[in-house]
Amino acid sequence: MRYIDSVPWYRHFMNRDFVVTDFLRSWKEFEFTHEPDMFHDIFGHLPFHTVPEYTKLIESFAPVFLRATRKQQDDIKKLAWFSYEFGVIKEREGLKIFGTGLLSSIGEINRVASGHTPLKPFTIENVLKRNKAIYTFNEELFFFASIEALQKELNRYFNTVKKPHKSIRLKKQNIIDIQMTGIT
């Protein structure tokens, strides 16, 4: 499987299944590839899944994404892109690569390490103004102090995504079921 669409991918995530591609980039794409591959999945994501705080963070995306409106899903994809795919932890000691997209791109790492990629604080407002750079290097990336700080900031947005209402049974002459989803 080369690439899976967002909705099925998050459904797998909701079931705690991690989908791994069967595609491996060529040597000429090793510095940068525009799509996830086995190297990205196996050497980027899977080691992080041994860290409970990371797993908890990743698992927080699926239920929110699956109950979100289409516009909110686009926002959530940006938040994922600039956090667990291309995020940077900034500590007193320096920068740490956090994002698995960043970790699996030698070219992107070199750009960040050399200062060619500007870094801004990870806030919902900052991130949602930026578009994902799928076919090029990122023009800017975002940093946070820790996984806990990142989760706290993400929750500011996640808590605005309303939970779908349960079915409401109304009695008149007939019983009517109304299913409401995606209400904001």
C-alpha positions, 0 to 999 in steps of 0.5 A: 500500500503506497498511501492511505486516505485520512479517514481510513487511516484515522479509523485504523488509529482509533483501533490502535492499528498502525498502517505501514506502507510497502513502498520504499523510496529510491536512493535519489529520494533519500534526502527528501520524499513527498510521501510516507514510505517504509523507512518513514514508518519503521524508523520514524514512527515505530520507535516513538511508539515505545514512548507512552507519552508519544503514543498517548499524544498520537492516540488523541488525534483519531477520535477528534478527527473522526468527529470533526467537520471537513474544515476541522479535519483539514485543521487537524491534519495541519496540527498533525503535520506540524507536531508529530510529523515535523515538530521540534522540541526546544529545550535549554540544551538545544533542539531535538527532532520530534517529528517523524517526517523530519526524522526521516528526511536528511535534507529537512534535518540539515535545513533545520540544523543549519538555521535555514528553516525558521522555527516559531512557537507551536500555537494553534494560531501559528500552525493553522496559518501555515500550509503543509509543504508536501512536495518541497521542504517546509518554509517554517516549522514549529517548536514546543517545550515538551510532549506535555506542552504540545498536548496541552496546546493541541487540547485547546483546539481538540476541545472545540471539536464538539462530540456528536449528539446521541440519537434523540427519540421524539414521540409524536405520532411516530417515533423519529430518530434524529442522528446529528453529527458534525455540529459545531 
